[in-house]
Every structure is written in C-alpha cells, then in structure tokens.
C-alpha cells in the first residue's frame, strides 16, 4: 500500500517541483540530474582543482607555491581544509539560494561532489565525526535550517560518518562576516562558540561549512573542539574564493 502511494506521489512532486540546475536554476533534463548541473553549467562551474593551498584548499595561481599568502602569514587551528567549488560566477548565486532561499536540496548535490573528489581523503584521515559550523539558535529558527548542517547530513548519508551536531554551540548572533576585514572577523567571533557535549570520544573530526573566506570561523570552531580533547581537526567547505 505504502509503496503504491509512493509511486503515485513521486511523479506528482517531480512535476510540481522539478530538479533545477544548482548554478543557473534552469530545470534539468533527465540525463543532467545525476550531477545537479545542466550541460552548459557543468562546463563553466569551476572546481578548485589540484593547484591549491595545502592548508586551506583554496586555488592559487602559482603552482610552485605550497601555501597561499593568508596561510603563510597565519597559523590555523585545523590541519587541512578541502573545498569543492570556486566561489565565483553562478556559484555565488547558488550559495545565496542554498543559504537564504530554502534550496536544501543542493546539499545532496554538494555531498556527491565532495565524496567524489575527497572520499578517499576522508577515509585516509579516519574521520570519526562531521561537525557542522553551528548557527545561532534564534537565527536558525527564523531561517528554518542551518545550511552547514544540511551539507553535513548529506555527506554523512553518503560516507557513513556520523554527524555530531550538538558538540559545538553558537553563543552569539554575530555580524555577517562578509562585512568585516581579517582583524574584525576575529573580534566578531571571539567567544562566539562553546562546547555543547563531551567530545572526548572523538579524536579526529571534520568541520563543514558552506563558504570559506579567511578561515576565521573554522579556526574558532577548531579551537573549541581542541579544548574538548579532539586531537586532529580537518575542514571541508562547498565554496572558497581564490587565494593569493
């Protein structure tokens, strides 16, 4: 009975809410649904690629360098971050829809690409838990969801690595980071996070977020996790800007 109802409802939902290209928002053809991008956008969307900073994972123009300028100048609390897409072109619009327009369905697309490019990296580093960057509870309630948690859950569904959502709490409704420079970003996030649950059982965790800019947010979450006894902390984000 339930199976029959599902067979009726699924085509109706597909008709009412067709899958759309993550980048340009056009309705996808059947052959395009696997990647989540239309055939035009799959050619234009920029992946980070192999020429990237060994610390933050951001693309760099000079393939003779191991680290970007930001990572050369700053010490990060995480060991290494990986990013899937470059934050440019239509991916900027995609991230806006993911964060503010309830396109939670994008999380599954991002997780598929994350596992495709970094699945082996996750296994090699023996990641024990995925920790989404938390959102201030009142803000999350207004929006209806935390996009980092959406991504984390979808990545967990593919990799089998459990999500630990309550390990870190956000204590303050901080200002939007895009409005601030490096020093102000650090001040903005000072004491913004705290430990929620006991994390001693985890030795290696992965922090996930939607966009990586300078690494300040990931650093602050990593510091809190370290204070709880986590030994090795890695990161992963959907998008990252080009690093110098």
N, C-alpha and C positions, 0 to 999 in steps of 0.2 A: 504493500500500500504506500509506504513512505517513498519507496523507490519510484513508483509511478508518479507520485506528486512531484518529486524532484525533476523527473523527465519532462513534466509539463511546465513547471515554474522556470527552469533554467533557460529555455529558448525565449520565454517572455521577457525575462530580465535582460537577456542579451540584446533583444530588440529594443527595449526601453533604455538600457544603459550600455551601449556598445563600447568595447575597449578602444581607447584612443592612444595615439602616439604620445609618449611621455614628453617628447621635445616640442612638437608643433601643435599637439592637441587634435589632430585630424583623426577621423575614425579609421581604425586599422583594418586591412584586408586579412583574411583568414591566415594566409601564409606569413603575415608580419607579426602575429600575436605572440609568437614564441619569444621574440627579442624585446617586444614592448615598444619598438620604434618602427616608423614607416620606412620604406626602402630609400627615401630621399634623406631622411634624418640619420639613419644608421651610417650613412657615408659622411655626414657633416659633424655629428657629435664627436667631440674629442675625448679619447681616453687618455689617462695620464701617460701610459707608455713606459718603456724601460729607462729612458733618460730622466731620472728623478732623484730628488734628495734622498739619501739613505736613512735620514732621520724622520722627516715629516711626510715624505712621499710625494711632495709637490714637484711638478715638472720644472726642469731647469734647462736653459738654452745651451749651456756649456757642458758638453758630455765628458769633459776632462775633470770636472769637479765632482766630489762625492757628496758635498753638502751645500745647501743654499745659504745665502748670507745670513738669513734670520737664524738658522740653526748653528751656524758658525759662531754667532755672537751670543746666543742664548743657550742655557742648559735646560733641557726638558726633563720632566719627571717621568715621562714614559720612555720605553726603549725604542719603539719604532711605530710609525703610523703608515697606513696604506690608504690610498684614495682611488676611486674608480674613474670618475669623470673630471674633466677640467671645468671649472666654474666660468663658462663663457658661452656666448651665443644663446641658443634656445634653452640650454640647461639652466640659465638664470631664471627664465620663466617657469621651467619645470619645477625648480626648487621652491619658487613662490607658491605655486599651486599645491605642492606637497605639504608646505607648512601652513598655508592660510586658506586654501580652497577645498579642504577635505578630500584631497586625492590620495587617500591612504592606500589605494590600490597600487600606487607607484612603488610602495615598499617591497612588494613581491618582485617587481622588475629589477630593482636595485640589488636585492638579495641574490637573485640569479646571476647577475653580472659579477657581484662580489665573490660568490663561490666559484665562478668560472675562472676568474683571474687570481684569486687569493685562497682558494680552498686548500691547496697543498701547503701554503704558508701557515694557515691556521692549524693544520694537523701537525706540521713540523714543530710549531711552538707550543703544542699541547695545551691550547687554551681550554680552561675549565669552566669559564662563565663569561657571558656577554653582559656588559653594564651600559645601558643607555644613559647619555647625559640627561640628568633629571630636569624637569621644568617646575617652576614654582606652582604649587598645587592650585591656587586660585586662578592663575593664568591658564593652566591646563584645563581646568573645569570650564572656563569661558570658551576656550578654543574647541574643547571636546576631545582632544588627544594630544599626545606628545609624539612628534614625527620621528624622533630618535628611537623611541620605544617601538613604534610601528616597524621601523627598519630592523631593529634588534630581534623582534619576534619572528619576522620573516626569515632572517638569517638563521635563527635558531631552528626553524622548521626544516630548513634545507640541510644544515650541518649537524643537527642533533646536539649542539652545545646549548646548555640551559641558559635562560635569561635570568639575571639577578636584578630585578627592578628596584627592590627596596634597600639595597645596600647603601646607596648614597641618596641623601635628600637635598633639595634646594631650599635654603632658608630665607632667601631674599628675592624679591621681584626686581632684578637688576635691569639697568638700562640696556637698550639694544646695542650690541657690540659693534655693529657696522658704523655707529655714530662716533666711535671713540678710537683714539690712537693707542699705540702699544702700552704706554705707562698708565693711561686712564683705564685701559682694559683690565690691567692687573688690579688697580684700586677698586674698580667696579665689582670684581669678583672676590675681593678679599672677604674671607669668612662667609662666602655665599653658599658653600656646601658643607655638609656634615655627615657623619656615619649614621646609617639607619640601623642595619642589622649587623650581627657579628660576622666578620668576613674572614676570620682566621682559617676556615676550612678551604679557602681558595688561595692558591699560590700564584696562579697565572690567569689574568683576566684581560678581556678585550673591551675597551671603552669605544662605543659607537656614537656618532653624531651625524648631522646632515651636511654641514659645511665647515671646513677647516680654513681659518684665516691666518692667525698667527700662532695658534696652539695654546693660547692662554687658558681657554675653557678646559681643554683636555688636561693641561698641566695641573689645574686646580683640583679637578676630579681625581687625577692620579695621586696627588699629594694626600688627599683624604683617604684613598684606598691604601696607600703605603702606611699611613698612621694606624690603619686597622690590621696591618700584618701581611698584606699582599706583597709578594716578592718581585714579581715581574709583571709589568703592565704594558700592553700594546694598544694601538688605536686603529680605528677604521672609520672613514667618512665617505659619504656619497660623492661630494664635490670638493675641489680645492682649487685655489687660484694659482696662477703661475708664479713661481718663486724666482727671485733674482740670484 
